[in-house]
């Protein structure tokens, strides 16, 4: 027996990265998991270096970012890697979630994997929001003000929670100190959640695009799948480098390069692009409390999929109606993202409300209805044979 199998610690690495049996039919969409792990490492590493030069005082926060960009050796590179890394993190995460929905990766016996994944998604959004506020540009200040103010909609305790988070009566020095402390801590919480995600996945292994059991034909993780992951890692690094070196500000908002001024309100207050679909859902509800519930509900409703999907066949590879509804859902999600950055005016108000209704209807009505119809068609087809 080799040392990698007999040693206590190496055997653990071996069971996850070398001998781990994977379905031979999994495609490149399954590589997003390794890319997300790479993104997390990039964000933690670049973030640690940024903290060495960042100041949490509101009078110095924006200037300390400029100091990093102009005076620190390769500071511009570290800052652009961290800023664009957040966007690429969410690009990979949204594709990863889309893949899981398309291939039915949330179905039993992988409900725990899906649940931990949704928690990772929520924690990542919170971490990104806190980090965006630390720049203390115009959009950082007003974004922090608007989003934290949403908690005032909570009945009875909302008006007490907001000043508690602020540490005063507006976003100020205590707020930035608290956001910085949490932003530094939460990536390590994310790393722990990722390990839990992998442990839960390891119990039953990955799904496959076909939707039937992959136990019949499996290959070890190394060297076929490790090499396959490296292909997408190199593609990711190339695209990521193009943004970092040639177009570093494309995914950011121009107003955040203006120092924060609490006396001047920006023409339109929008969060980063990866939060826009949920911001559009928030704005589509006239009631403040209703908007907050809808925004958080839009994320938490992902947890309902293992129970609302009644299909006896995993995934959408061979299901025409489910495939069509899935692509409509993706189009609707992109539409919500676009509406989130537009002014609240006709016709975008009504369009946002229709898109929000469709978003929730997909999980509550469309998925259970279509999956039930396809089950009936499946039984009829088998009976006629």
C-alpha positions as CSV (number, residue, x, y, z in Angstrom):
1,X,0.0,0.0,0.0
2,X,1.4,3.4,-1.0
3,X,2.1,6.1,1.5
4,X,-0.7,8.3,0.1
5,X,-3.2,5.6,1.1
6,X,-1.6,4.5,4.4
7,X,-0.8,8.0,5.9
8,X,-3.7,9.4,7.9
9,X,-3.6,12.9,6.3
10,X,-2.4,12.0,2.8
11,X,-5.2,9.3,2.6
12,X,-7.7,12.1,3.0
13,X,-6.2,14.1,0.2
14,X,-6.0,10.9,-1.9
15,X,-9.7,10.2,-1.3
16,X,-10.7,13.7,-2.5
17,X,-8.2,14.6,-5.3
18,X,-6.7,11.3,-6.6
19,X,-8.8,8.2,-6.2
20,X,-12.2,9.9,-5.9
21,X,-14.4,8.1,-8.4
22,X,-16.2,10.5,-10.8
23,X,-18.8,9.8,-13.5
24,X,-17.1,9.5,-16.8
25,X,-19.8,11.5,-18.6
26,X,-19.4,14.8,-16.6
27,X,-18.7,17.8,-18.9
28,X,-16.9,21.1,-18.6
29,X,-19.8,22.7,-16.8
30,X,-18.8,20.7,-13.8
31,X,-15.4,22.5,-13.7
32,X,-17.0,25.6,-12.1
33,X,-16.5,24.2,-8.6
34,X,-12.7,24.2,-9.0
35,X,-12.8,27.7,-10.5
36,X,-14.8,28.9,-7.5
37,X,-12.1,27.4,-5.2
38,X,-9.5,29.3,-7.2
39,X,-11.5,32.5,-7.0
40,X,-11.7,32.1,-3.2
41,X,-7.9,31.6,-2.9
42,X,-7.3,34.7,-5.1
43,X,-9.7,36.8,-3.0
44,X,-8.2,35.8,0.3
45,X,-4.6,36.2,-0.9
46,X,-5.1,39.6,-2.5
47,X,-7.3,40.8,0.4
48,X,-4.6,40.0,3.0
49,X,-2.1,42.2,1.1
50,X,-4.6,45.0,0.7
51,X,-5.3,45.1,4.4
52,X,-1.6,45.8,5.0
53,X,-2.1,49.3,3.5
54,X,-5.8,50.0,4.1
55,X,-7.0,52.5,6.7
56,X,-10.5,52.1,8.2
57,X,-11.0,55.7,9.2
58,X,-13.5,57.5,6.9
59,X,-11.2,60.5,6.3
60,X,-8.5,58.1,5.2
61,X,-10.3,55.1,3.6
62,X,-10.6,56.5,0.0
63,X,-7.1,58.0,0.2
64,X,-5.6,54.8,1.4
65,X,-7.1,53.1,-1.7
66,X,-5.4,55.7,-3.9
67,X,-2.2,55.2,-1.9
68,X,-2.4,51.5,-2.7
69,X,-3.0,52.3,-6.4
70,X,-0.2,54.9,-6.8
71,X,2.5,54.4,-4.1
72,X,2.6,50.7,-3.2
73,X,4.7,48.5,-5.4
74,X,2.3,46.5,-7.6
75,X,-0.5,47.9,-5.4
76,X,-2.6,48.7,-8.5
77,X,-2.3,45.0,-9.6
78,X,-3.4,43.7,-6.2
79,X,-6.3,46.1,-6.0
80,X,-7.5,45.3,-9.6
81,X,-7.1,41.5,-8.9
82,X,-9.2,41.8,-5.8
83,X,-11.9,44.1,-7.4
84,X,-12.2,42.0,-10.6
85,X,-11.8,38.8,-8.7
86,X,-15.1,39.6,-6.9
87,X,-16.9,39.9,-10.2
88,X,-15.4,36.7,-11.6
89,X,-16.3,34.9,-8.4
90,X,-20.0,35.8,-9.0
91,X,-19.8,35.0,-12.7
92,X,-18.5,31.5,-11.8
93,X,-21.0,31.2,-9.0
94,X,-24.1,32.1,-11.1
95,X,-23.0,29.6,-13.8
96,X,-22.4,27.0,-11.1
97,X,-25.9,27.5,-9.7
98,X,-27.4,27.5,-13.2
99,X,-25.6,24.2,-14.0
100,X,-26.9,22.7,-10.7
101,X,-30.5,23.8,-11.6
102,X,-30.2,22.5,-15.2
103,X,-28.8,19.1,-14.2
104,X,-30.9,18.7,-11.1
105,X,-28.0,18.5,-8.7
106,X,-30.2,19.7,-5.9
107,X,-32.3,16.5,-5.9
108,X,-32.1,13.8,-3.2
109,X,-29.6,12.5,-2.0
110,X,-27.7,15.7,-2.5
111,X,-30.1,18.1,-0.7
112,X,-27.4,18.9,1.9
113,X,-24.9,19.8,-0.7
114,X,-27.4,22.2,-2.3
115,X,-28.4,23.7,1.0
116,X,-24.8,24.4,2.0
117,X,-24.3,25.9,-1.5
118,X,-27.1,28.3,-1.0
119,X,-25.7,29.4,2.3
120,X,-22.3,29.9,0.6
121,X,-24.1,32.1,-2.0
122,X,-25.7,34.2,0.8
123,X,-22.4,34.6,2.7
124,X,-20.5,35.5,-0.5
125,X,-23.1,38.3,-1.3
126,X,-22.8,39.7,2.2
127,X,-19.0,39.6,2.0
128,X,-18.9,41.3,-1.4
129,X,-21.3,44.0,-0.2
130,X,-19.1,44.7,2.9
131,X,-16.0,44.9,0.7
132,X,-17.6,47.3,-1.8
133,X,-18.5,49.7,1.1
134,X,-14.9,49.8,2.3
135,X,-13.8,51.8,-0.8
136,X,-15.8,54.7,0.6
137,X,-16.5,56.2,-2.8
138,X,-19.8,57.8,-3.6
139,X,-21.5,54.6,-4.5
140,X,-20.0,52.8,-1.5
141,X,-21.4,55.3,0.9
142,X,-24.9,55.6,-0.6
143,X,-25.1,51.9,-1.3
144,X,-24.3,51.2,2.3
145,X,-26.9,53.7,3.4
146,X,-29.7,52.3,1.3
147,X,-29.0,48.6,1.9
148,X,-28.6,49.0,5.7
149,X,-31.7,51.2,5.8
150,X,-33.7,48.4,4.5
151,X,-33.5,46.7,7.9
152,X,-35.6,49.5,9.3
153,X,-38.6,47.8,7.6
154,X,-38.4,45.0,10.1
155,X,-41.4,45.5,12.5
156,X,-40.8,46.6,16.1
157,X,-37.0,46.3,16.1
158,X,-36.0,47.7,12.7
159,X,-35.5,51.3,13.8
160,X,-33.2,50.1,16.5
161,X,-31.2,47.7,14.4
162,X,-30.1,50.3,11.8
163,X,-28.3,52.7,14.2
164,X,-26.8,49.7,16.0
165,X,-25.2,48.6,12.7
166,X,-24.1,52.1,11.9
167,X,-22.7,52.8,15.3
168,X,-24.4,56.2,15.1
169,X,-27.1,58.0,13.2
170,X,-25.6,57.6,9.8
171,X,-22.9,55.6,8.0
172,X,-19.7,56.8,9.6
173,X,-16.4,55.7,11.1
174,X,-17.8,53.0,13.4
175,X,-19.7,51.5,10.4
176,X,-16.6,51.2,8.2
177,X,-14.6,49.7,11.2
178,X,-17.4,47.1,11.6
179,X,-17.7,46.4,7.9
180,X,-13.9,45.9,7.6
181,X,-13.7,43.5,10.6
182,X,-16.6,41.4,9.1
183,X,-15.2,41.6,5.6
184,X,-11.9,40.2,6.8
185,X,-13.5,37.5,8.8
186,X,-16.2,36.2,6.4
187,X,-13.9,34.8,3.7
188,X,-12.5,32.3,6.3
189,X,-16.1,31.4,7.2
190,X,-16.6,30.9,3.5
191,X,-13.6,28.6,3.4
192,X,-15.0,26.5,6.2
193,X,-18.4,26.3,4.4
194,X,-16.6,25.3,1.2
195,X,-15.0,22.4,3.1
196,X,-18.4,21.4,4.4
197,X,-19.8,21.6,0.8
198,X,-17.0,19.3,-0.4
199,X,-17.5,16.8,2.4
200,X,-21.2,16.6,1.7
201,X,-20.5,16.2,-2.0
202,X,-18.0,13.4,-1.3
203,X,-20.7,11.2,0.3
204,X,-22.6,10.5,-2.9
205,X,-20.2,12.0,-5.5
206,X,-21.1,14.3,-8.4
207,X,-24.2,14.0,-10.6
208,X,-23.8,13.7,-14.4
209,X,-25.5,15.3,-17.4
210,X,-27.4,12.2,-18.3
211,X,-29.4,12.2,-15.1
212,X,-29.1,8.5,-14.3
213,X,-26.8,6.9,-11.8
214,X,-23.1,7.3,-12.7
215,X,-21.9,4.4,-10.5
216,X,-21.7,2.0,-13.5
217,X,-18.9,4.0,-15.3
218,X,-16.6,6.0,-13.1
219,X,-13.0,7.2,-13.4
220,X,-10.5,8.3,-10.7
221,X,-10.2,12.1,-10.2
222,X,-6.5,12.0,-11.1
223,X,-5.3,12.4,-13.8
224,X,-8.2,12.8,-16.3
225,X,-10.4,15.2,-14.3
226,X,-7.5,17.1,-12.8
227,X,-6.1,17.8,-16.3
228,X,-9.7,18.7,-17.4
229,X,-10.0,21.2,-14.5
230,X,-6.6,22.7,-15.5
231,X,-7.9,23.4,-19.0
232,X,-10.6,25.7,-17.6
233,X,-8.2,27.2,-15.0
234,X,-5.9,28.3,-17.8
235,X,-8.9,29.7,-19.8
236,X,-10.1,31.5,-16.6
237,X,-6.6,33.0,-16.0
238,X,-6.4,34.3,-19.5
239,X,-9.8,36.0,-19.5
240,X,-9.2,37.3,-15.9
241,X,-5.9,38.7,-17.0
242,X,-7.4,40.5,-19.9
243,X,-9.8,42.3,-17.6
244,X,-7.1,43.1,-14.9
245,X,-4.5,44.4,-17.3
246,X,-6.6,45.9,-20.1
247,X,-10.0,46.8,-18.8
248,X,-9.9,46.8,-15.0
249,X,-12.8,49.3,-14.5
250,X,-15.3,47.7,-16.8
251,X,-17.2,45.8,-14.2
252,X,-17.2,48.6,-11.6
253,X,-19.2,51.8,-11.2
254,X,-17.6,55.1,-12.2
255,X,-19.2,57.0,-9.3
256,X,-17.1,54.9,-6.9
257,X,-14.0,56.8,-8.1
258,X,-15.4,59.9,-6.5
259,X,-14.7,60.4,-2.8
260,X,-17.8,59.8,-0.6
261,X,-19.8,62.9,0.1
262,X,-22.9,62.5,2.4
263,X,-24.2,65.9,1.2
264,X,-24.4,64.9,-2.5
265,X,-26.7,62.1,-3.6
266,X,-25.8,60.3,-6.9
267,X,-28.2,60.5,-9.8
268,X,-29.0,56.8,-9.4
269,X,-27.9,54.5,-6.5
270,X,-27.1,51.1,-7.8
271,X,-25.1,48.2,-6.2
272,X,-22.5,46.2,-8.0
273,X,-23.7,44.3,-11.1
274,X,-23.9,40.9,-9.3
275,X,-26.5,42.2,-6.8
276,X,-28.7,43.9,-9.5
277,X,-31.3,41.1,-10.1
278,X,-32.2,41.1,-6.4
279,X,-32.1,44.9,-6.2
280,X,-34.6,45.0,-9.1
281,X,-36.9,42.6,-7.1
282,X,-36.6,44.9,-4.1
283,X,-37.6,47.9,-6.1
284,X,-40.5,46.2,-7.9
285,X,-42.5,45.9,-4.7
286,X,-44.2,49.2,-3.6
287,X,-44.1,48.2,0.1
288,X,-40.7,48.6,1.8
289,X,-41.2,45.6,4.0
290,X,-42.6,43.6,1.1
291,X,-39.5,44.5,-1.0
292,X,-37.1,43.4,1.7
293,X,-39.0,40.1,2.1
294,X,-39.1,39.6,-1.7
295,X,-35.3,40.3,-2.0
296,X,-34.3,37.9,0.7
297,X,-37.0,35.4,-0.4
298,X,-35.6,35.4,-3.9
299,X,-32.4,33.8,-2.6
300,X,-34.0,31.6,0.0
301,X,-36.5,30.2,-2.5
302,X,-33.6,28.3,-4.0
303,X,-33.9,25.9,-1.0
304,X,-37.4,24.9,-2.2
305,X,-36.2,23.3,-5.5
306,X,-35.5,19.8,-4.0
307,X,-39.1,19.7,-2.9
308,X,-41.0,21.5,-5.7
309,X,-39.3,19.5,-8.5
310,X,-41.4,16.3,-8.7
311,X,-39.6,14.9,-11.7
312,X,-38.6,11.2,-11.6
313,X,-35.8,11.9,-14.0
314,X,-32.9,14.1,-12.8
315,X,-31.9,17.1,-14.9
316,X,-33.3,18.7,-18.1
317,X,-31.1,17.0,-20.7
318,X,-34.0,14.9,-22.1
319,X,-37.0,17.1,-21.0
320,X,-38.1,19.6,-23.6
321,X,-40.6,21.6,-21.4
322,X,-38.2,21.8,-18.5
323,X,-35.4,22.9,-20.8
324,X,-37.6,25.7,-22.3
325,X,-38.7,26.9,-18.9
326,X,-35.1,26.9,-17.6
327,X,-33.9,29.1,-20.5
328,X,-36.9,31.5,-19.9
329,X,-35.8,31.7,-16.3
330,X,-32.2,32.5,-17.3
331,X,-33.5,35.2,-19.7
332,X,-35.7,36.6,-16.9
333,X,-32.8,36.7,-14.5
334,X,-30.6,38.6,-16.9
335,X,-33.6,41.0,-17.6
336,X,-33.9,41.6,-13.8
337,X,-30.2,42.4,-13.7
338,X,-30.6,45.0,-16.4
339,X,-33.7,46.5,-14.8
340,X,-31.8,46.9,-11.5
341,X,-29.5,49.6,-13.0
342,X,-32.3,51.6,-14.7
343,X,-34.3,54.4,-13.3
344,X,-37.6,53.6,-11.7
345,X,-39.9,54.9,-14.4
346,X,-42.4,53.7,-17.1
347,X,-42.2,51.1,-18.6
348,X,-39.5,49.6,-16.3
349,X,-41.7,49.6,-13.3
350,X,-44.3,47.2,-14.8
351,X,-41.6,45.2,-16.5
352,X,-39.8,44.7,-13.2
353,X,-43.0,43.6,-11.5
354,X,-43.7,41.0,-14.3
355,X,-40.1,39.7,-14.1
356,X,-40.3,39.4,-10.3
357,X,-43.6,37.5,-10.6
358,X,-42.1,35.1,-13.2
359,X,-39.0,34.6,-11.0
360,X,-41.0,33.4,-8.0
361,X,-43.6,31.5,-10.2
362,X,-40.7,29.5,-11.7
363,X,-40.0,27.9,-8.3
364,X,-43.5,27.7,-6.9
365,X,-45.7,27.0,-10.0
366,X,-43.7,26.3,-13.2
367,X,-41.2,23.7,-11.9
368,X,-43.8,21.5,-10.0
369,X,-46.4,21.8,-12.8
370,X,-44.0,21.0,-15.7
371,X,-42.3,18.2,-13.8
372,X,-45.7,16.6,-13.0
373,X,-46.7,16.8,-16.7
374,X,-43.4,15.3,-17.8
375,X,-43.9,12.4,-15.3
376,X,-47.3,11.7,-16.9
377,X,-45.8,11.8,-20.4
378,X,-43.0,9.5,-19.2
379,X,-45.4,6.9,-17.9
380,X,-47.6,7.1,-21.0
381,X,-44.5,6.6,-23.2
382,X,-43.4,3.6,-21.2
383,X,-46.9,2.1,-21.2
384,X,-47.2,2.4,-25.0
385,X,-44.0,0.5,-25.4
